[in-house]
């Protein structure tokens, strides 16, 4: 008997310069934006953590990524000089930031604080 694998759907958003205003700044939900680059080893390490959090917080907090190489203006606007750089938004304003590789429990604390 062949088992069918359940289709996996990405819960994380893909933010770009074109959709940043609508998806992040105008969002009715809090948002966590992962500023990353494909060539960045630490960013790749954080990828599965971000994906899991996006699934866990789906419907409560919008979690997604923005490629700094493809969207340098957005990265510059938010003073992103080091990646991975996780920026937390609430009501269109930056309320927190985490730089570098961190365990998921650190991010969960920040995400849970957004919900208060």
C-alpha positions in Angstrom: 0.0 0.0 0.0 1.3 3.4 -1.0 0.9 6.2 1.6 0.1 9.6 0.2 1.9 12.4 1.8 -0.1 15.3 2.9 0.5 18.4 0.8 2.6 21.0 2.6 1.5 24.6 2.4 3.8 27.4 3.3 2.2 29.5 6.0 4.9 32.2 5.8 4.3 35.2 3.7 6.7 36.5 1.0 7.0 40.2 1.5 8.4 42.5 -1.2 8.8 46.2 -1.8 5.5 46.1 -3.8 3.4 44.5 -1.0 5.2 45.7 2.2 2.8 48.7 2.7 -0.3 46.6 2.4 0.9 43.3 4.0 3.0 44.7 6.9 2.3 48.4 7.6 -1.4 48.2 7.0 -1.9 44.8 8.5 -4.7 44.4 11.1 -2.5 41.6 12.7 0.9 42.0 14.2 3.7 41.0 11.8 7.1 39.5 12.1 9.4 40.1 9.1 12.5 38.0 8.5 15.0 40.1 6.5 17.2 37.5 4.9 19.3 36.6 1.8 19.6 33.3 0.0 23.5 33.2 0.4 23.3 33.8 4.2 24.1 30.6 6.1 22.6 31.8 9.4 19.5 32.9 7.5 19.2 29.3 6.1 19.5 28.0 9.7 16.6 30.1 10.7 14.4 29.1 7.8 12.8 26.0 9.4 12.2 27.9 12.7 10.4 30.7 10.8 8.3 28.2 8.9 7.3 26.4 12.0 6.4 29.7 13.8 4.4 30.8 10.8 2.3 27.6 11.0 2.0 27.8 14.8 0.8 31.5 14.8 -1.3 31.3 11.6 -4.4 33.5 12.0 -2.9 35.4 14.9 0.4 36.9 13.7 1.5 37.3 10.1 5.0 35.9 9.7 7.1 36.1 6.6 10.3 36.8 4.8 11.8 39.6 2.7 14.9 39.1 0.6 17.2 42.0 1.2 19.0 41.5 -2.1 15.7 41.8 -4.0 14.3 44.6 -1.8 17.3 46.8 -0.8 15.1 49.9 -0.3 12.9 48.2 2.3 16.0 46.8 4.1 17.6 50.3 4.1 14.4 51.9 5.4 14.4 49.6 8.4 18.2 50.0 9.0 18.9 46.3 8.3 22.7 46.0 8.2 23.0 42.5 9.6 21.0 39.4 8.7 19.1 37.5 9.8 17.2 40.4 11.2 13.7 39.8 12.5 11.6 42.9 12.9 8.3 42.9 14.8 5.5 45.3 13.7 2.3 46.2 15.5 -0.1 48.8 14.1 2.4 49.5 11.3 5.2 50.4 13.7 8.4 48.6 14.7 8.1 47.4 18.3 10.9 44.9 18.6 13.9 43.4 16.7 16.1 40.3 17.0 19.4 40.0 15.1 21.1 36.8 14.4 20.4 33.1 15.0 18.2 32.6 18.1 16.2 29.6 19.5 12.5 29.5 18.8 11.6 30.1 22.4 13.2 33.6 22.2 11.0 34.4 19.2 7.9 32.9 20.8 8.4 35.3 23.7 8.5 38.3 21.4 5.5 36.9 19.3 3.4 36.3 22.4 4.2 39.9 23.6 2.7 41.1 20.3 -0.6 39.5 21.1 -1.0 41.3 24.4 
